[in-house]
Amino acid sequence: MPKKPSGEIGITKISATPDGQIAEVISIELPDDKEGLEKYFADRFVCQFNQDDPDNPITITRQNDTTDLDFNISGSPAKYLELAEIAPYSEDVGKSALEGQWINVYDFSKWIWKRLIEKKQERYGDVCKDTVLLVYVARWEFYITQSILHCLIWTLQNKGCRFHEVFLLQCAGEDSNLLWKLHPNDHPADHPRKFKENRYLNGRPGTNGITTPSSEN
């Protein structure tokens, strides 16, 4: 199976002891093959989706090979689940994140829109209307902030989206999933230009008790 870069996700657990507070890193190692990684995050997505909407659960019925839409699903008006990893390794924003430097909100959100969502729309065309797109974070260095969510929601509201639904999944520990619905979403969102100068740092889990991401400036 095709190989792809793999990282780790995790959280920092702070425990109170007689000697003070202790920061413990709870790290999750991830599969290093593409299909294994996608299955891992697809399963977590389905689990969280069904917890959030127990009256309308979805089920993965088949994992397809890497030349096709990733999964067939049932229990939804959509027929397929397609995944896209947030991993801008070759971009300046990604290199900055991997080096522990400041991450520019506008640049990161633009990359997710242009290189993942828009690119997938162009590839699958009319099939998008039958597809749920899941973009997911597989490295703690690429954890996203609420400002990035604002940028993406505004962009999908104003640029249009052909997918049946679009979600963003960010995981930490084994049972810690943050799932956001990007489309359809009629919640008021700020224009991406508002965040042109915003940036933030992702501190490694366990570093001085910091769990990513830190405050923006």
Backbone hydrogen bonds, N-H to C=O, Kabsch-Sander energy under -0.5 kcal/mol:
donor,donor_aa,acceptor,acceptor_aa,energy
4,K,32,D,-1.6
7,G,138,A,-0.5
9,I,28,I,-1.7
11,I,26,I,-1.7
13,K,11,I,-0.6
13,K,24,E,-3.0
14,I,12,T,-0.6
15,S,13,K,-0.6
15,S,22,I,-2.6
17,T,15,S,-0.5
17,T,20,G,-2.7
20,G,17,T,-2.1
22,I,15,S,-2.7
24,E,13,K,-2.9
24,E,22,I,-0.6
26,I,11,I,-2.7
26,I,24,E,-0.5
27,S,25,V,-0.8
28,I,9,I,-3.2
29,E,27,S,-0.5
30,L,7,G,-1.1
34,K,2,P,-2.2
37,L,33,D,-2.6
38,E,34,K,-2.5
39,K,35,E,-2.2
40,Y,36,G,-2.1
41,F,37,L,-2.1
42,A,38,E,-2.5
43,D,39,K,-2.4
44,R,40,Y,-1.6
45,F,41,F,-2.3
46,V,42,A,-2.6
47,C,43,D,-2.2
48,Q,44,R,-2.3
49,F,45,F,-3.2
50,N,46,V,-2.5
51,Q,47,C,-1.5
52,D,48,Q,-2.4
53,D,49,F,-2.0
56,N,53,D,-1.8
59,T,74,S,-2.3
61,T,59,T,-0.6
61,T,72,N,-2.7
62,R,72,N,-1.3
64,N,62,R,-0.5
64,N,70,D,-3.1
68,D,65,D,-1.7
71,F,81,L,-1.9
72,N,62,R,-2.5
73,I,79,K,-2.5
74,S,59,T,-2.3
79,K,130,D,-2.7
80,Y,130,D,-2.1
81,L,71,F,-2.3
82,E,132,V,-2.8
84,A,134,L,-2.2
86,I,136,Y,-3.2
87,A,85,E,-1.3
89,Y,87,A,-2.1
91,E,88,P,-1.1
95,K,91,E,-2.7
96,S,92,D,-2.5
97,A,93,V,-1.8
98,L,94,G,-2.5
99,E,95,K,-1.5
100,G,97,A,-1.5
101,Q,96,S,-3.1
103,I,200,Y,-2.8
104,N,102,W,-0.5
105,V,103,I,-0.5
105,V,198,N,-2.1
106,Y,195,F,-0.9
108,F,104,N,-2.3
109,S,105,V,-2.6
110,K,106,Y,-2.3
111,W,107,D,-2.1
112,I,108,F,-2.0
113,W,109,S,-2.2
114,K,110,K,-3.1
115,R,111,W,-2.6
116,L,111,W,-0.6
116,L,112,I,-1.1
117,I,112,I,-2.1
118,E,113,W,-3.2
119,K,114,K,-0.5
120,K,116,L,-2.1
121,Q,117,I,-2.1
122,E,118,E,-2.2
123,R,119,K,-1.9
124,Y,120,K,-2.5
125,G,121,Q,-2.1
127,V,124,Y,-2.0
128,C,125,G,-1.9
129,K,126,D,-1.2
130,D,127,V,-1.8
131,T,128,C,-2.2
132,V,80,Y,-2.8
133,L,131,T,-0.5
133,L,165,E,-2.7
134,L,82,E,-3.1
134,L,132,V,-0.5
135,V,133,L,-0.5
135,V,167,F,-2.7
136,Y,84,A,-1.9
137,V,169,L,-1.9
138,A,136,Y,-0.5
140,W,8,E,-2.0
142,F,139,R,-1.5
143,Y,140,W,-1.6
149,L,145,T,-1.5
150,H,146,Q,-2.2
151,C,147,S,-2.2
152,L,148,I,-2.4
153,I,149,L,-2.9
154,W,150,H,-2.6
155,T,151,C,-2.3
156,L,152,L,-2.5
157,Q,153,I,-2.2
158,N,154,W,-2.2
159,K,155,T,-3.2
160,G,156,L,-0.9
164,H,128,C,-1.6
164,H,131,T,-1.7
165,E,131,T,-1.0
166,V,183,H,-2.6
167,F,133,L,-2.6
168,L,180,W,-2.6
169,L,135,V,-2.4
170,Q,178,L,-2.6
171,C,137,V,-0.6
172,A,173,G,-0.5
172,A,176,S,-2.5
176,S,173,G,-1.4
177,N,175,D,-0.6
178,L,170,Q,-2.7
179,L,177,N,-0.6
180,W,168,L,-2.7
180,W,178,L,-0.5
182,L,166,V,-2.3
182,L,180,W,-0.7
183,H,166,V,-1.7
194,K,191,H,-2.1
195,F,192,P,-1.9
196,K,193,R,-1.6
198,N,195,F,-1.1
200,Y,103,I,-1.8
203,G,201,L,-0.7
206,G,210,I,-0.7
207,T,204,R,-2.5
207,T,210,I,-0.5
208,N,206,G,-0.9
209,G,206,G,-0.5
210,I,207,T,-2.2
214,S,201,L,-2.9
217,N,199,R,-2.1
